[in-house]
Amino acid sequence: MHKHAEIPLFVEIRDGAIETVPLIVDGLKAESAIMLSGKTSFDIAGKVVKERTKLKSIYILEKPKDEVRKLIAKLSYGDVDCVIAVGGGRIIDSGKILASELNVPLVTVPTTASHDGMASPVASFRDGEAFSVFTRPPSAVVADTSIISKCPIRLIRAGFGDLISNITAVKDWKLAKEIDPTDYSEVAASIASMPAEIALERAPSIEELVRGLVMSGVAMSIAGSSRPASGAEHKFSHSLDIMGVGHALHGEQVGIGTIIMEYFHEMAYGGDWVKVKEAMERFGCTTKLKDVGIPREDALLALMNAKKIRPSRYTILDAVNPDKSDFEKALDVTGV
């Protein structure tokens, strides 16, 4: 059981939020801040941070997962006292790992809203291999909606898929509570499910979507795990990653996975997979595996292997233990 939780101390979500970065750096009493960014992200937002904030160094990463290891070795004995990560998921996740290793605060400045990584204590990488690392959460999140709204619409729709996945993730967590009550936090579950439930009823604005994704990250920090935002739907996504099939974004995979897992929840305990699918369609999200290059047979194999991923994490797949014919029926009935 976790006695305390680190959560972002400062969250700013609005048009023009990027202007607050120098104030945050001052507030953190950082005198040797460094910035990580990608080439495109630097042009979009990094330049603004560079112009307005006193920085010790700027690192433009092309292969974040590989380069962050070198940065850890290079900066471990320096006087870096703050990391600012400006970019998409890979840059922000690299910032989390670097800041955690250096034991300094992290300020995230997301340029997309494709998943809940901007505020979470989890760093995930999908380059050929899929793995996640638990880190310290960011100290501050600066989400400038005027910047995020200009990112490709597909990324924003993927963010909706990641947010809606909290619906089944929290249901799975509640099932696991019957086995281990100490692993469950009602506060974290409520924080994660509230914005997802609202998104079921109506399409959120960019600001509301970002706020929901930030709340997901905070819920994970309170829980001390990714439980509030990662259940069987994420196991399905990880299974697809391991197989290396299709060209789907993470949020697209977990969104479709949510429809499938909600179907099983509805069959066993109650739910409404149609409502989940309609909410995704309303936001313009794909709800068809073929649209992201995933053949039916590969989807079936991923579903059958999903239960084996993180077997200690009890989900609906353990509760109802579906076989191949059950998965085939789920794909047919939901029409994914």
C-alpha positions in Angstrom: 0.0 0.0 0.0 1.4 3.4 -0.9 1.7 6.0 1.8 2.3 9.0 -0.4 2.1 10.0 -4.0 4.1 12.4 -6.2 1.9 14.3 -8.6 2.5 17.3 -10.9 2.7 20.4 -8.7 1.8 22.7 -11.6 -0.6 22.1 -14.5 -1.4 24.7 -17.1 -3.8 23.8 -19.9 -4.8 26.7 -22.2 -4.0 28.8 -25.3 -0.6 30.5 -24.7 0.3 28.2 -21.7 3.9 27.9 -23.1 4.6 31.5 -21.9 4.5 30.1 -18.3 7.6 27.8 -18.7 10.1 30.4 -17.6 8.0 31.2 -14.5 7.9 27.5 -13.6 11.6 27.1 -14.1 12.1 30.1 -11.7 9.6 28.6 -9.3 11.5 25.3 -9.2 14.7 27.4 -8.5 16.4 25.8 -11.4 19.5 27.5 -12.6 20.9 24.8 -15.0 17.9 23.6 -16.9 18.3 21.6 -20.1 15.7 21.0 -22.8 15.0 17.9 -24.8 13.1 18.1 -28.0 12.7 16.6 -31.5 13.4 18.4 -34.7 9.8 19.1 -35.6 8.8 19.8 -32.0 11.6 22.3 -31.6 10.3 24.3 -34.6 6.8 24.1 -33.3 7.4 24.9 -29.6 11.0 24.4 -28.5 12.1 27.7 -30.1 9.6 29.6 -28.0 10.9 27.9 -24.8 14.5 28.6 -25.9 13.8 32.3 -26.5 12.1 32.9 -23.2 13.8 30.5 -20.8 17.4 30.5 -19.5 18.7 27.1 -20.5 22.1 25.4 -20.0 21.9 23.1 -23.0 19.5 22.0 -25.7 19.4 18.4 -27.0 17.5 17.6 -30.3 16.9 13.9 -30.2 16.4 11.8 -33.4 16.4 8.4 -31.7 15.2 9.3 -28.2 15.3 5.7 -26.7 19.0 5.3 -27.7 20.2 8.8 -27.1 18.7 9.2 -23.6 21.1 6.4 -22.3 24.1 8.4 -23.6 22.7 11.6 -22.0 22.3 9.9 -18.6 26.0 8.9 -18.7 27.0 12.4 -20.0 25.0 14.4 -17.5 25.1 12.3 -14.4 28.1 14.2 -12.9 27.0 17.6 -14.1 25.0 20.3 -12.4 21.7 19.8 -14.3 18.8 20.8 -12.0 15.8 20.6 -14.3 14.8 18.8 -17.5 12.3 20.4 -19.9 10.8 17.9 -22.4 9.2 19.6 -25.4 7.5 17.2 -27.9 5.5 14.1 -28.4 5.4 10.9 -26.4 8.9 9.6 -27.1 10.5 12.9 -26.2 8.5 13.2 -23.0 9.1 9.6 -22.0 12.9 10.2 -22.6 12.6 13.2 -20.4 11.0 11.2 -17.6 13.8 8.6 -17.7 16.5 11.3 -17.7 14.9 13.4 -15.0 14.4 10.3 -12.8 18.0 9.1 -13.3 19.3 12.6 -12.5 16.8 13.0 -9.6 15.7 16.5 -10.9 12.3 18.0 -11.7 10.7 17.5 -15.1 8.6 20.0 -17.0 6.7 18.5 -19.9 5.5 20.7 -22.8 3.5 18.3 -25.0 3.0 19.2 -28.7 0.5 16.4 -29.2 -2.4 14.8 -27.2 -2.0 11.3 -28.5 -1.9 9.5 -25.1 -1.7 10.1 -21.3 2.1 10.1 -21.0 2.3 13.9 -20.6 1.5 13.7 -16.9 2.0 10.0 -16.0 4.8 8.3 -14.1 5.2 5.7 -16.9 7.6 5.8 -19.8 6.8 3.5 -22.7 8.7 2.7 -25.9 7.4 0.8 -28.9 10.4 0.8 -31.3 10.5 -2.9 -32.3 10.1 -3.9 -28.7 7.4 -2.7 -26.3 8.3 -2.0 -22.7 7.3 0.4 -20.0 9.3 1.8 -17.1 7.9 3.3 -13.9 9.4 6.8 -13.3 8.8 9.8 -11.2 5.9 11.9 -12.6 6.6 15.3 -14.1 6.7 18.2 -11.6 4.9 20.4 -14.1 2.8 20.0 -17.3 2.4 22.9 -19.7 -0.1 22.0 -22.3 -0.6 24.9 -24.8 -3.8 24.1 -26.6 -3.0 26.5 -29.5 0.0 24.3 -30.2 -1.6 20.9 -29.6 -4.7 21.8 -31.8 -2.3 22.1 -34.8 -0.9 18.6 -34.5 -2.3 15.9 -36.9 -5.9 15.1 -36.1 -5.1 11.4 -36.1 -2.9 12.0 -33.0 -5.7 13.8 -31.2 -8.1 11.0 -32.0 -5.6 8.5 -30.7 -5.6 10.5 -27.4 -9.3 10.0 -27.2 -8.8 6.3 -27.6 -6.3 6.3 -24.8 -8.7 8.3 -22.6 -11.7 6.1 -23.3 -9.7 3.0 -22.4 -9.9 4.1 -18.7 -13.5 2.8 -18.8 -12.4 -0.9 -19.1 -9.1 -0.4 -17.2 -11.0 0.8 -14.1 -13.5 -2.0 -14.4 -10.7 -4.5 -14.6 -9.1 -2.9 -11.5 -12.3 -3.3 -9.6 -12.4 -7.0 -10.5 -8.9 -7.4 -9.2 -9.9 -5.7 -6.0 -11.8 -8.8 -5.0 -8.5 -10.7 -5.0 -6.3 -8.0 -3.5 -8.2 -5.1 -1.9 -5.0 -3.3 -0.9 -4.0 -2.8 -4.5 -7.1 -0.6 -5.2 -7.6 3.1 -4.7 -11.1 4.6 -5.0 -9.6 8.1 -5.4 -7.3 7.1 -8.3 -10.1 5.1 -9.9 -12.5 8.0 -9.7 -10.0 10.5 -11.1 -9.3 8.2 -14.1 -12.9 7.2 -14.9 -14.5 10.7 -14.5 -13.2 12.3 -17.8 -13.7 9.0 -19.7 -17.3 8.8 -18.5 -17.8 12.4 -19.7 -16.2 11.6 -23.1 -18.8 8.7 -23.4 -21.6 11.3 -23.4 -20.2 14.0 -25.6 -17.1 14.8 -27.7 -14.6 16.7 -25.6 -12.8 19.9 -26.7 -9.0 19.8 -27.1 -8.7 21.4 -23.6 -11.1 18.8 -22.1 -9.2 15.9 -23.8 -5.9 17.1 -22.5 -7.3 17.7 -19.0 -8.6 14.1 -19.1 -5.3 12.7 -20.1 -3.5 14.7 -17.4 -6.0 13.3 -14.9 -5.1 9.8 -16.1 -1.5 10.5 -15.4 -2.3 11.8 -11.9 -4.4 8.7 -11.2 -1.5 6.5 -12.0 0.8 8.5 -9.7 -1.8 8.2 -6.8 -2.2 4.4 -7.5 1.6 3.9 -7.7 1.0 1.9 -10.9 -0.6 2.2 -14.3 -3.7 0.2 -13.1 -6.2 3.1 -13.4 -5.5 3.5 -17.1 -4.3 0.1 -18.2 -6.3 -3.1 -18.2 -7.1 -5.9 -20.7 -7.4 -3.4 -23.6 -3.7 -2.4 -23.0 -2.7 -6.1 -22.9 -4.3 -6.5 -26.3 -2.3 -3.5 -27.6 1.0 -4.8 -26.1 0.3 -8.2 -27.7 -0.1 -6.4 -31.1 3.1 -4.5 -30.5 5.0 -7.7 -29.8 3.6 -9.3 -33.0 4.6 -6.1 -34.9 1.4 -6.1 -37.0 -0.4 -3.1 -38.6 0.4 0.6 -38.4 -1.9 1.7 -35.6 -1.0 4.3 -33.0 -1.1 3.2 -29.3 -4.4 5.1 -28.7 -6.0 3.5 -31.8 -5.1 0.0 -30.6 -6.3 0.5 -27.0 -9.5 2.3 -28.2 -10.5 -0.7 -30.4 -9.4 -3.0 -27.5 -11.8 -1.1 -25.2 -14.7 -1.9 -27.4 -13.8 -5.6 -27.3 -13.2 -5.8 -23.6 -16.3 -3.8 -22.8 -18.2 -6.4 -24.8 -16.9 -9.1 -22.4 -17.7 -6.9 -19.3 -21.2 -6.4 -20.7 -21.7 -10.1 -21.1 -20.5 -11.0 -17.6 -21.1 -8.0 -15.3 -22.7 -5.1 -17.2 -21.5 -2.5 -19.6 -22.3 -0.9 -23.0 -19.8 -1.6 -25.8 -22.1 0.1 -28.3 -21.9 3.3 -26.3 -18.1 3.1 -26.3 -18.0 2.5 -30.1 -20.5 5.3 -30.8 -18.4 7.8 -28.6 -15.3 6.9 -30.6 -17.1 7.3 -33.9 -18.5 10.6 -32.8 -14.9 11.9 -32.2 -13.8 10.5 -35.6 -11.7 7.6 -34.2 -11.3 4.5 -36.2 -13.2 1.5 -34.8 -12.1 -1.0 -37.5 -9.0 -3.1 -37.2 -8.6 -3.2 -41.0 -8.3 0.6 -41.1 -5.0 0.4 -39.2 -3.7 -2.7 -41.1 -4.5 -5.4 -38.6 -5.9 -8.6 -40.2 -8.6 -10.5 -38.3 -6.4 -13.5 -37.8 -3.7 -11.4 -36.2 -6.2 -9.7 -34.0 -7.5 -13.1 -32.8 -3.9 -14.2 -32.1 -3.2 -11.0 -30.2 -6.4 -11.5 -28.1 -5.5 -15.1 -27.3 -2.0 -14.0 -26.2 -3.1 -10.9 -24.3 -3.8 -12.8 -21.1 -0.2 -14.0 -20.9 1.1 -10.4 -20.8 1.6 -9.2 -17.2 -0.2 -12.3 -15.9 -0.2 -10.9 -12.4 -2.5 -8.1 -13.6 -6.0 -9.6 -13.2 -8.5 -8.5 -15.8 -11.8 -9.4 -17.5 -9.8 -12.0 -19.5 -9.0 -13.9 -16.3 -12.5 -13.5 -14.9 -14.3 -14.9 -18.0 -11.4 -16.8 -19.6 -12.7 -16.6 -23.2 -11.5 -19.1 -25.8 -10.9 -18.5 -29.6 -14.6 -18.9 -30.4 -15.5 -16.3 -27.8 -13.0 -13.9 -29.3 -14.3 -14.6 -32.8 -17.8 -13.8 -31.6 -16.7 -10.6 -29.9 -15.1 -9.4 -33.2 -18.2 -10.3 -35.2 -20.7 -8.8 -32.8 -18.8 -5.5 -32.2 -17.9 -5.2 -35.9 -14.4 -4.1 -35.2 
